[in-house]
Amino acid sequence: MPLRCILAATDLSPRSTQVTQRAALLARRVDARLILAHVAEPESSGLSLFPLRGTRGPDIDRLHAEAAAIGAEVRLLDGEPAQALADLAAAEGATLMVLGLHRERRVLDVLRLTTMERIVLAAPCPVLVAHNRPVADYQQVLALCDFGDAAAEALRVAGHIAPQAQFHAIHALHLPLGAMLRTHSPEAEAAFAEAESLARGYLSRPGLPALAEPLDIVPGGVHQVLGFRRMELGADLVTIGAQSGRLAHELGHYARDLMRAPPTDLLVAKAAQNGA
């Protein structure tokens, strides 16, 4: 899947600096068309990640100047951000969307999906959450693997946006506490054998980048396993499938958690429409 068009969504705040810089770096690297989009919502809704600032004024002038400096096009939209950006991505044939960090609302975030989560669900392409200030191409990519189609698509897309990086993959294996505490537990051995079989099938999918070492199957919770391995590698990009494999129209719990507090830049993808 070559990256033909990258769509970067900016809210015109300092949070968006990473978005435009990372999108510009990727667009130059893969020779992709770059669009900077700003969505304005009615102020009364109070729901927007992209607050209304009008189509004129210093912020919009600065957006146009920034776009001109990096060779990007500008699109000014209004309405509900997820649908507006999804429609634009579909119309322009975007193959990657870049977003900034979520603006936390502690009470409201418990009650409903965040704007970022709605965008990921609506988007017709993978979404990159730009967390860190981009100083270079990605060097170390860590893929979270549940062996599903969405996780495979995320790793596949990472191979396109970071062709020079080293790729690593982990699977957090959930084991009952008793099986974890006993040595040579038949239950644990059976779980490892099943995971190893799934891993072989997963890695045989076409288009996945070569791994720097075998896929690592580690007993424990996803957050614990991810945190340790990411720190160990110094990973600057983490990939995850948007769905957990059960409900295609909902975000998986771990994808949702990581999007709300990404440990580094995060690439989230849904399963390819033609399968993986």
C-alpha positions in Angstrom: 0.0 0.0 0.0 2.0 3.0 -1.2 1.3 6.2 0.7 -0.1 8.4 -2.1 -1.7 11.1 0.1 -1.2 12.1 3.7 -4.0 14.0 5.5 -2.8 15.9 8.7 -5.5 17.4 10.9 -4.5 20.5 12.9 -6.4 22.3 15.6 -4.1 25.4 15.1 -2.8 25.0 18.7 0.8 24.2 19.8 -0.3 20.6 20.1 -0.4 20.4 16.3 3.2 21.2 15.8 4.2 17.6 15.9 1.4 16.7 13.5 2.5 19.0 10.7 6.2 18.3 11.2 5.8 14.5 11.2 3.4 14.6 8.3 5.8 16.8 6.3 8.7 14.4 7.1 6.7 11.4 6.0 5.4 13.1 2.8 9.0 14.0 1.8 10.2 10.5 2.6 7.7 8.7 0.5 7.0 11.5 -2.0 3.3 11.7 -1.0 0.8 14.5 -1.5 0.2 16.4 1.8 -3.0 18.0 2.9 -3.3 20.1 6.1 -7.0 20.2 7.3 -8.6 22.2 10.0 -12.2 21.5 11.2 -14.3 24.2 12.8 -17.4 23.2 14.8 -20.2 25.4 16.2 -18.9 26.7 19.5 -22.1 25.7 21.2 -21.4 22.0 20.8 -18.4 22.0 23.1 -17.3 18.7 21.7 -14.6 19.7 19.3 -10.9 18.7 19.3 -10.6 21.4 16.6 -12.1 24.5 18.1 -13.8 27.1 15.9 -11.3 29.8 14.8 -12.9 31.0 11.6 -11.7 30.9 8.1 -9.7 34.2 8.4 -7.4 35.7 10.9 -3.9 35.1 12.1 -4.3 31.4 12.9 -5.6 30.6 9.4 -3.0 32.9 7.8 -0.3 31.0 9.7 -1.7 27.7 8.5 -1.5 28.8 4.9 2.1 30.1 5.4 3.1 26.8 7.1 1.5 24.8 4.3 3.3 26.8 1.6 6.6 26.3 3.4 6.2 22.5 3.4 4.5 22.1 0.0 1.1 21.2 1.5 -2.5 22.0 0.4 -5.0 23.4 2.9 -8.6 22.4 3.5 -10.8 24.3 5.9 -13.8 22.3 7.0 -16.7 22.6 9.4 -19.0 20.2 11.1 -18.5 17.1 13.2 -14.7 16.4 13.0 -14.8 12.6 12.6 -17.2 12.7 9.7 -15.7 15.8 8.1 -12.2 14.3 8.1 -13.4 10.9 7.0 -15.3 12.4 4.1 -12.2 14.5 3.1 -9.9 11.5 3.4 -12.2 9.4 1.1 -12.6 12.2 -1.4 -8.9 12.9 -1.6 -7.8 9.2 -1.5 -5.8 9.7 1.7 -3.8 6.6 2.6 -2.7 7.9 6.1 -4.2 10.4 8.5 -2.0 12.1 11.1 -3.6 13.5 14.4 -2.3 15.2 17.5 -2.7 14.3 21.1 -6.1 14.0 22.6 -7.2 16.9 24.9 -8.1 15.1 28.1 -11.5 15.6 29.7 -11.5 13.4 32.8 -15.2 13.1 33.4 -16.5 13.3 29.8 -13.9 10.8 28.5 -15.3 8.1 30.8 -18.8 8.7 29.4 -18.2 8.7 25.7 -15.7 8.2 22.9 -13.2 11.0 22.4 -13.0 12.9 19.2 -9.8 11.1 18.3 -11.5 7.7 18.8 -14.5 8.7 16.6 -12.0 9.9 13.9 -10.2 6.5 14.0 -13.5 4.6 13.7 -14.7 6.8 10.8 -11.4 7.1 8.9 -11.1 5.1 5.7 -7.3 4.8 6.3 -4.9 4.1 9.1 -4.3 6.9 11.7 -0.9 8.0 13.1 -1.0 9.8 16.5 2.0 12.1 16.6 3.2 12.3 20.2 6.9 13.2 20.0 8.6 16.1 18.3 9.9 14.6 15.0 13.7 14.9 14.7 14.3 12.0 12.3 12.7 9.1 10.6 11.4 6.3 12.9 14.2 4.0 14.0 12.6 1.3 16.2 9.0 0.1 15.6 7.3 -2.1 18.1 4.2 -4.0 17.0 1.6 -5.2 19.4 0.2 -8.4 18.0 -3.0 -10.2 18.8 -2.6 -12.1 15.6 -5.7 -10.5 14.0 -6.2 -8.7 10.7 -6.1 -5.2 12.1 -2.8 -5.7 13.9 -1.3 -7.2 10.7 -2.5 -4.1 8.7 -0.9 -1.8 11.3 2.4 -3.5 11.0 2.2 -3.6 7.2 1.5 0.1 7.0 4.4 0.8 9.4 6.7 -1.0 6.9 5.7 1.7 4.4 6.1 4.8 6.6 9.4 3.6 8.3 11.2 1.5 5.6 14.6 2.0 7.3 13.5 1.1 10.8 14.1 -2.1 12.8 10.8 -3.9 13.4 10.0 -5.8 16.6 6.8 -7.7 17.5 5.4 -8.8 20.9 2.3 -10.8 22.0 1.2 -10.4 25.6 0.0 -13.9 26.6 -2.7 -13.9 29.2 -2.3 -16.9 31.6 -4.3 -17.7 34.8 -2.4 -16.8 37.9 -2.0 -20.4 38.9 -0.4 -21.4 35.6 2.0 -18.5 35.9 3.2 -19.6 39.3 3.6 -23.3 38.6 6.7 -24.5 36.8 6.0 -26.7 33.8 2.3 -26.0 33.9 0.5 -28.1 31.2 -2.0 -25.2 30.9 0.8 -22.7 30.3 2.6 -25.0 27.8 -0.6 -25.5 25.9 -1.2 -21.7 25.7 2.4 -21.1 24.5 2.1 -23.8 21.9 -1.2 -22.2 20.6 0.3 -18.7 20.5 3.4 -20.0 18.7 1.2 -21.6 16.1 -0.9 -18.4 15.7 2.4 -16.4 15.4 3.6 -18.5 12.5 0.4 -18.0 10.6 0.4 -14.3 11.4 4.0 -13.8 10.2 3.2 -15.6 6.9 0.8 -12.9 5.8 2.0 -11.0 2.7 3.5 -7.6 3.0 4.7 -7.6 6.6 8.2 -6.1 7.1 11.0 -8.5 8.3 11.5 -8.6 12.0 14.8 -7.9 13.7 14.3 -11.0 15.9 11.5 -13.6 16.3 8.2 -12.4 17.5 8.3 -12.4 21.3 5.5 -14.1 23.3 5.6 -12.8 26.9 3.3 -13.8 29.7 1.6 -10.8 31.3 -0.7 -7.9 30.7 -0.5 -5.8 27.5 0.4 -2.5 29.2 3.1 -4.2 31.4 4.6 -6.1 28.5 4.5 -3.1 26.2 6.0 -0.7 28.7 9.0 -2.9 29.4 9.7 -3.8 25.8 9.3 -0.3 24.5 11.7 1.1 27.1 14.2 -1.7 26.4 14.1 -1.0 22.6 13.7 2.8 22.8 10.8 2.3 20.3 9.7 5.6 18.7 6.6 4.1 17.0 4.1 1.5 18.4 1.6 -0.2 16.2 -1.7 -1.7 17.2 -4.9 -2.9 15.5 -8.0 -0.8 16.1 -10.2 -3.7 16.8 -9.6 -6.6 19.2 -11.1 -9.1 16.7 -14.6 -9.4 18.1 -16.4 -6.2 17.0 -15.4 -4.6 13.8 -17.3 -1.4 14.6 -15.8 -0.8 18.0 -12.3 0.0 19.2 -10.5 -2.6 21.2 -9.9 -1.8 24.8 -6.1 -1.6 24.5 -6.2 0.5 21.3 -8.5 2.9 23.1 -6.3 3.1 26.2 -3.1 3.7 24.2 -4.8 6.4 22.1 -5.8 8.3 25.2 -2.2 8.1 26.6 0.2 7.0 23.9 3.7 6.1 25.2 5.2 7.4 22.0 3.9 7.9 18.4 1.1 5.4 17.8 -0.1 3.9 14.5 -3.6 2.5 14.6 -5.1 0.6 11.7 -8.3 -1.3 11.0 -8.4 -4.6 9.1 -7.9 -4.2 5.3 -11.3 -4.4 3.6 -10.1 -7.2 1.4 -8.7 -9.1 4.4 -5.1 -9.4 5.6 
